Amino acid sequence: MSNSSNVKKVLIAGGGLGGMTAALSLLKRGIDVEVFEQASELKEVGAGLHVAPNAFRVLDEIGLAQEALKTACVAAGREVRLWNTGDTWPVFDLGVKSVEQYGFPYCTMYRPDLLAILVNGVRAIKPDAIHLKSSCQSFEQDTDGVTLHHNQGTARGDVLIGADGVHSKIRQGLFGNDSPIYSGLVAWRGLIPMDRLPEKMRRLVGTNWIGPGGHVVHYPVHGGKLMNLAAISEGNGDWQEESWNIPGSVEDCLALFPGWHDDLKLLIKSIDSPYKWALMIRPPMDRWSVGRVSLLGDACHATLPFLGQGAAMAMEDGFMLARALEVESNPITALKRYENARRDRTARIVNGSAGNTKRFHNPVLAEPETARAYVDREWAPDKIAERYEWIYTYDVTKALI
């Protein structure tokens, strides 16, 4: 694709899902990129993620849909289960219906699998686009461009994008230190080899266990070879460390879910080594861009993981950024158009995810009778449509910019 934009090179700080989606989307539009990643190898932290139809649309647009399906699990459905009785309510009948209704499948994926296909896509166009062991430190901009300083030297480009996560150095350089608020929640994550589980638990279904004081989500990834589990509990003393790779113990995790169903306990016991992290709340930012520098993904709209849309929003950001830089010749105006196109949608995701905390952990779930009435009401078809339809039907290729 030919490119007439005045932006010839974009510098991207961060080599995660959002940064790589932006890089590939830009390269496909004839805009040069350099990606600076502090890690010594490209590997995605975390374990699994939802690739809902709105996110799968992005993969399709950048030519990676078929590659993604090689390792993705196309969800047959999603369900809610009650913490102590195991009572089950189907929430979504997905599979073929997702394609019929939204145009694309609803998948679950192993994060390293998705990152790998994005990285391969970038390197297929520009083999030397990605710079590892390059920790971004600071930047300065002038009327002609941006200079990025990293531990390996400097780089010069027309635009700089901070895709460097919740602890973004680029955001700090633009707006100073942020002040996240502890949510009172601690999340535990782990991967379970599928062959450790009984046959009845090896289904291609996403399950959300809900109960007073906690909830647990699990779903298959990596071609069905692994089960990804994330368990969220209220409170863990004074421990408030925001990191995805702090090791915990199976015993400590189990202790947070006393009285929960045996199926759930079996899942937790099947994890070799769970990891934990404190969930922090960051209000949606009013502004992402200053001059030739902007942000995407968790750097500007980190969200609690209760709508399954964190990675999807970063991927949508990356694609929309490329659209803006392609159609608008002025880089400063292009970044403002990108930000304006994305700010309200991502803020709604952040607020909706926070709202699900009370829904998943409601005290009425403690007793079976009140719990059943509550689930029947809160997961009724009209309520589900209200919470999710606007997310899945969004078309990043046609949204106004």
N, C-alpha and C positions, 0 to 999 in steps of 0.2 A: 504494500500500500504506500503510495507516495505521500509525503508530508510537506505541507507548506507553512507550518508553524515557525515562529521565530525561536521557539525552544528546540535546540538541537541536542542538548545533553541534560539528563536529569540524574542527580545524585540521590541515592536512596540509602538511608541509614537503617539497617535492620534487614535480615534475610529470612524472616518468617513468612507465613502464608500471605499476609497482606502485602509485604514488600515484594515478594516474588510475583504475585498476581499483577501488581503495578508494573514491575519490570517487563514481564512478558507482554502485557497489554500495550505498553509503550513501544517496545521493540517491533511488535507487529504493525505499528503505525509509522514506522520509520524514524522514531525518536530514540537516540542513543541513551543508554543507561549504564551506570556503574553502581553496584550494590556493595555496601561495606558492612560486613558482619563480624562481630567481635569473637564469635566462637571459632575454634580450630577446625571444626567440621560441621557440615550442615545437617542438623538433626533437630526435629521439632520436639520441644518439651511437651509433657502431657501425654495422653494416650489416645483417646478417641474423640470424635466430633461428629455432629450432625451436618450433613450436606443436604439441606432442604431444597425444594425445587428452585427457590430464588438464587441459591448459591450454585446449584448445578447448572443453571442458565449461564452463569459466568464461565464455568468450565467449558461449556459447549461453545460459547462465543470465542474463547481463546484456543479452541481446537483440541481440548484435552478430555472431552467427554468419554470417548471410547477407551482411552487409556485409564481413566479413573474407574470405569466399570470393571476392569480386570481385578481390582483388589477391593472394591467397595462391596458392601452388603446392601442390596436393594430391600428396604424395609417392607415386610408384609403388613405391618401395622404398628400402632402404639397403644399401650394400655396403662391403666392406673390400677394399682393393687393396694389394698388396705394393710397397714403395717403389721397387725397381729393376727387377723383372720385369714389373710391372703385373698379375700374377696376381690374379684377382678371385673373391671369395666373396660370395654374397648373404647378407645378415644378416636383413633383414626383407622380407617380401613384403607391402607395405602396400596403398595404394589402397583398393579395396572391402573388403579383409580387415580393415583398421583399424576401419572402421565396424561390421563384423560382430562383431569380437572385443571392441572397447572402447566402442562406441556412438558414437564421433566420429572424424573423419578425423585423419590425421597430416599437418600442413602445414608448409611453410617460408614465412617472410614477411620482407619488408623492414621493418626496425624503424620507420622513419618512417611507413609505411603503417599499421601497427598502432597507433602512438601517435595518429595522426590520427583514426582511427575512435573511439578512446577519448575523445579531447578533444571531438570532435563530439557524442558521447553525453552527456558532462557538460554541455556548453553548451546542448544541446537542452532540458535540464531547468532549468539555472540558467546563463544567459548570462554572468553576471559572477562565476562561481565561481573563476576562475583569475586570479591576480595575477602578472603578469610583472615582471621586474626587481626582484624582492623576495627579497633574500638574507637567509635566517634567521640571526640572530646568537646569540640567547640566549632563555631563557624562565624563568618562575617559576610555581609553582603554589601554590594555597591550598585551603582546604576547599570553595570554591565553583567553582573552575575553573582555567584555565591562561591566562597572558598570554604571547604570543609577540612578541618584539622582532625586527623586520627593518629593512632599511635605508630602507624607506618609511614606517615608523611602528610601530604595535603592533596586535595583534589579540587578541580574547578569545574563548575557547571552553570547552566542557566537557572536551574531550580534545584532546591533541596527539599526532600520529603523525609520527615521523621516517621519511620515505621518501626521504631525501636521499643515498643511495648510500654507497659505501665510505668516503668522507671525511666522514661524517655529523656535522654540527654538533650535532644533537639527541643522538646517541649520546655525543658528547664531553661534552655538558652533563649527561648521566645518569651516565656511568661513567668519564669522563676519556679521555685519549688511549689509542688502542690501539697494539699493537706487532706489525704484520704481519711475516711472515718471507718473504724472497725465495725463491721456489720453485726458482730456477735456470733458469726457463723464460722465454722471450720470445715473444710472439705477434705475428704480422703479419696485418693484415686488408686486404682490398681488394675492390672491386666490378669486375666485368668485363661489358661489354655482350655479351649472348649472341650477337649477330651477328658478333662477332669470332672466335668459336670454330667449329671444323669441326662438321659435322652430327652426327658420332658422339659429341660431347661436350655436346650440348644436351639431354640427357635429364632428365626430372623425377625424378631419383634423387639421394639424398644419398650422397656418397662419402667414405670415411675412409681415406686413405693412411697406412700405418703402417711405421715403420722404426727402425733404431737411432739414437737421438738426436733424433728428431723425428716429427711427424705433421702431416698436412694434411687439412683438411675443406673440402669445397665442395658447394654445393647451389644450386638455382635460387630466385630470389625475384622480387617485383614482377611477378607475372603471367607469369613466365618470360622477362622482358626482360633480367634481370641474373643473373649468377652471383656468389654470395657465396663468398669464399675466406678461410679462416683457417689460417695456417701457424704451427706451434709448434716452436721449436727449443730445444735445451739450451744455455744460456749465450750471453752477448753481452758479454763483458768485464765491466767494473764497472758497466755501465749498468743501473739499476734503477728507472726512472721509471714510476710507476703512473698512466698516463693513456692514454685511448683515441685521442687526436688528435695524437700526436707523429709528424710526417712522417718516413718513411724512404725508401729508394730500392729500385727493382727489383733493381739490381745487388747490393746488400747482402743482400737477401732470398735471391736465387738462390745467393749464395755459401755460405749455410748449408745448402744441400741438394745437395752435390756427388754425382754418380753416380745421382741419382734419375731416374725415368722421364721420357721426353721429353714425354709428355702433361702431366705436372705442371709441367715447366719452361715449356711453352707457356702454361699457365694463369697462372703468375707473370708472365711477360713481357707478358701481355695486360692487366695492371693499369696504370692511368695513374699512380697515386701511392699506394703502400701506406702504412699507418700501423702503428706498433708500440707495444706496451706491455709492461712487465714484469709477470709474473703473481705475485701475492703470496698467501700462505697466511694465513688467519685461522681459528683454531680455533673451533668452534661455541660460541656464548655460552650460559652457564648461565641468564642472566636478560636479558630484553628490556625489562621494564616497571618503572617506579617511579611509584606513585600514578596520576595521570591522564595519564601520558606513556608511550608505547611506540614500538616500531620495527617496520619491515617491510622485506622485500627485502634488498638488499645492505647496508643499514645494520646488519643483525643477523646475516646468514648469507651473506656473500659467498662465492662458490664458484669453483673453477677451472672452466673451460667445457668439461668433458670428459664430461658426461652430457646436455648440451643442455637443462638445466633451470633455469638462473638466472632467466630472465624468468618462466618458469612458476611458480616458487616465489613470486615477488613477486606475481603475479596471484592465486595461491591465497591468499596472505596477505591481500590486499585484500578478497577475497570473504569469507574466514573472519572477518576483523575486523568486517565489516558484520553478519554473522550474530550475532556475540557481542554487539555493541552494541544489536542489535534485541531480543534475548531476555533480556538481563540489565539490570535497571534501575540497578544500582549501577555507575558507570563504572569504578571501580577494580577491582571484581570482574570486570567484563566484559573488561578488558584482560588480567587474569590468565588467564581462561578461553581467550581468544584465543591467548595465548602458550603455554599448556599444550597446546592443540590442535595447534600448529604446530611446537613446538620439536624433537621427536624426528624427525619426517619431514624437516625441513630439515637437521638435523644428519646424517642418513643420506645425504642428497644431497651435502652437503659432503664427507663422508668417502668416499663412493663415487666422486665426481669425482676426488679426490686419488688414489684407488686405480687409476684408469684411466691415470694417468701412466705407471706401470711397465708396464702392459699394452700401451699404444700404442708405447712406446719400448724394448721389451725387447731386450737385446743379441743374443738368439738369432735375431732378425729379419735379422741381417746376412747369413746364408747361406741360399740358397733352400731347401735340404733341411730344415734345422732350422726355418726360417720356416714352411714349409707345415705341418709337424707341429704347430707351435705354434698357428697360426691354426685348424687343424682342431679342436684341443682347446679353445682359449679362446673360439672363436665357435661351438661346438657348440650345437644347439638348447636343451639343458638349461641350459647356462651363460648363454645369452642370456636365457632366461626368468627365471633367478635374478637377473640384474642389472637387468632392465627391467620385468617384469610388475607388480611392486608399485608402480612409478612410474605406469604408464599406466592401471591399473585403479582408482586412487584416485578417490574421489568426494567432492569438496569440499562438495557440497550435503548429504551425509548423514554425513560424518565427525563423530564425537562432539565436542561442545564443552561 
